[in-house]
């Protein structure tokens, strides 16, 4: 997900480039995407390049109830400003603005890499507690059986012995 932006940096403010992306497999450290696709528009702004677009990513999640893997397609917007590390006309090194992150720099060869920002957006778009389906029954907390496929014979009520004095008091109160 790299773009040579030398021509954009030489152009006037407002000039744009549009790109369609379709990455078959993208390993982004802690976010594993089978496929990432979408479009990005690169626009020359006063300080650098503004990248915006929309992406989709096919990722495999693990259901938080039944622990089975399942595929999901994430859809997320993308927007980031990138700053050149060299002045395009003079070749003099430039420092990044204070608000810029280290990965928002365009390298010395005028290559803009959006991989890190896309990786972060995939992580943010991934559900915190993914569910394979809304009515997932999960697994039995005692025997570990997947309750979506079959039921188990474990007792449904789990009584903690520490609660017995309180339960005795409640049962005496009802009588």
C-alpha positions as CSV (number, residue, x, y, z in Angstrom):
1,X,0.0,0.0,0.0
2,X,2.7,2.4,-1.1
3,X,2.4,5.3,-3.5
4,X,5.1,7.5,-5.1
5,X,3.8,11.0,-4.4
6,X,6.7,13.0,-5.9
7,X,4.5,14.4,-8.7
8,X,1.8,15.4,-6.1
9,X,4.3,17.2,-3.9
10,X,5.6,19.2,-7.0
11,X,2.0,20.1,-8.0
12,X,-0.2,22.9,-6.7
13,X,-2.4,22.6,-3.6
14,X,-5.6,20.8,-4.5
15,X,-4.2,18.4,-7.2
16,X,-5.4,14.8,-6.6
17,X,-4.7,11.2,-7.5
18,X,-7.2,8.4,-7.1
19,X,-6.2,4.8,-6.6
20,X,-8.2,1.5,-6.3
21,X,-6.6,-1.1,-4.1
22,X,-7.1,-4.8,-3.8
23,X,-4.6,-6.6,-1.7
24,X,-5.1,-10.4,-1.8
25,X,-3.5,-11.1,1.5
26,X,-2.2,-8.6,4.0
27,X,-0.3,-9.5,7.2
28,X,-0.5,-6.4,9.4
29,X,1.1,-7.7,12.6
30,X,-1.8,-8.2,15.1
31,X,-4.5,-7.8,12.4
32,X,-4.7,-10.6,9.9
33,X,-6.7,-9.7,6.8
34,X,-7.3,-12.2,4.0
35,X,-8.2,-9.4,1.6
36,X,-8.3,-5.6,1.8
37,X,-9.9,-3.6,-1.0
38,X,-11.2,-0.1,-1.5
39,X,-10.2,3.3,-2.9
40,X,-8.1,6.1,-1.7
41,X,-7.8,9.7,-2.9
42,X,-4.5,11.5,-2.4
43,X,-4.7,15.3,-2.3
44,X,-1.9,17.9,-2.2
45,X,-2.4,20.2,0.8
46,X,-0.2,23.0,2.2
47,X,1.9,20.8,4.5
48,X,1.9,17.5,2.6
49,X,-0.6,14.9,1.3
50,X,-4.1,14.2,2.6
51,X,-5.2,10.6,2.0
52,X,-8.9,9.7,2.3
53,X,-11.1,6.9,1.2
54,X,-13.0,3.8,2.2
55,X,-11.8,0.3,2.6
56,X,-13.2,-3.2,3.3
57,X,-11.3,-6.0,4.8
58,X,-12.1,-9.7,5.1
59,X,-10.9,-10.9,8.5
60,X,-11.3,-14.0,10.6
61,X,-12.7,-13.5,14.1
62,X,-13.2,-15.9,17.0
63,X,-16.7,-15.9,18.4
64,X,-16.6,-14.7,22.0
65,X,-19.3,-17.2,23.1
66,X,-18.5,-20.5,21.3
67,X,-14.9,-19.8,20.4
68,X,-15.4,-20.9,16.8
69,X,-13.7,-18.9,14.0
70,X,-15.8,-17.2,11.4
71,X,-15.3,-14.7,8.6
72,X,-16.5,-11.2,8.6
73,X,-16.2,-8.2,6.2
74,X,-15.3,-5.0,7.9
75,X,-16.1,-1.6,6.3
76,X,-14.2,1.5,7.5
77,X,-13.4,5.0,6.4
78,X,-9.8,6.1,6.0
79,X,-8.4,9.6,6.5
80,X,-4.8,10.6,7.3
81,X,-2.4,13.5,6.6
82,X,1.2,12.6,5.6
83,X,4.1,15.0,5.7
84,X,7.2,14.9,3.5
85,X,10.6,14.3,5.3
86,X,12.4,16.2,2.5
87,X,11.6,19.4,0.7
88,X,10.7,18.2,-2.9
89,X,12.4,21.2,-4.5
90,X,15.5,21.7,-2.4
91,X,16.1,18.2,-1.0
92,X,16.6,19.7,2.5
93,X,15.3,17.6,5.4
94,X,12.1,18.7,7.0
95,X,10.9,18.0,10.5
96,X,7.4,16.7,11.1
97,X,4.8,18.9,12.8
98,X,4.3,18.3,16.5
99,X,0.9,16.8,16.0
100,X,2.1,14.3,13.4
101,X,2.8,10.7,14.3
102,X,6.1,9.0,13.3
103,X,4.3,6.8,10.7
104,X,2.8,9.8,9.0
105,X,6.0,10.7,7.2
106,X,6.6,10.4,3.5
107,X,10.1,8.8,3.1
108,X,13.2,10.3,1.5
109,X,12.2,8.6,-1.8
110,X,8.7,10.3,-1.7
111,X,7.0,7.0,-1.0
112,X,3.8,7.3,1.0
113,X,2.9,4.1,2.9
114,X,-0.6,3.8,4.3
115,X,-0.2,0.2,5.6
116,X,0.2,1.2,9.3
117,X,-2.9,3.5,9.2
118,X,-4.9,0.8,7.5
119,X,-3.7,-1.8,10.1
120,X,-4.9,0.5,12.9
121,X,-8.2,1.1,11.2
122,X,-8.8,-2.7,10.8
123,X,-8.1,-3.2,14.5
124,X,-10.5,-0.4,15.4
125,X,-13.2,-1.8,13.1
126,X,-13.0,-5.3,14.5
127,X,-15.7,-6.0,17.1
128,X,-14.6,-6.2,20.7
129,X,-16.8,-9.2,21.4
130,X,-17.4,-10.8,18.0
131,X,-20.4,-13.1,17.7
132,X,-20.7,-15.7,14.9
133,X,-24.5,-15.0,15.1
134,X,-26.8,-13.1,17.4
135,X,-28.3,-16.2,19.0
136,X,-25.1,-18.0,19.6
137,X,-25.5,-20.3,22.7
138,X,-21.8,-20.4,23.5
139,X,-20.1,-23.2,25.4
140,X,-20.9,-25.0,28.7
141,X,-18.8,-23.5,31.4
142,X,-18.4,-26.9,33.1
143,X,-17.8,-29.4,30.3
144,X,-16.9,-27.1,27.4
145,X,-19.4,-28.5,24.9
146,X,-20.5,-26.3,22.1
147,X,-24.2,-25.6,23.0
148,X,-25.0,-24.6,19.4
149,X,-24.6,-28.2,18.3
150,X,-25.9,-30.2,21.3
151,X,-26.9,-29.8,24.8
152,X,-25.0,-31.2,27.8
153,X,-26.1,-32.9,31.0
154,X,-24.3,-30.6,33.4
155,X,-26.5,-29.2,36.1
156,X,-27.8,-25.7,35.1
157,X,-27.8,-24.2,38.6
158,X,-24.3,-23.8,40.0
159,X,-24.6,-23.1,43.7
160,X,-21.6,-21.6,45.4
161,X,-21.3,-22.9,49.0
162,X,-20.3,-19.5,50.2
163,X,-23.9,-18.3,49.5
164,X,-25.6,-21.1,51.6
165,X,-26.0,-19.0,54.8
166,X,-27.7,-16.3,52.7
167,X,-29.9,-18.8,50.9
168,X,-30.9,-20.4,54.2
169,X,-31.9,-17.0,55.5
170,X,-34.0,-16.3,52.4
171,X,-35.7,-19.7,52.5
172,X,-36.7,-19.1,56.3
173,X,-38.0,-15.7,55.4
174,X,-40.4,-17.1,52.8
175,X,-42.0,-19.6,55.2
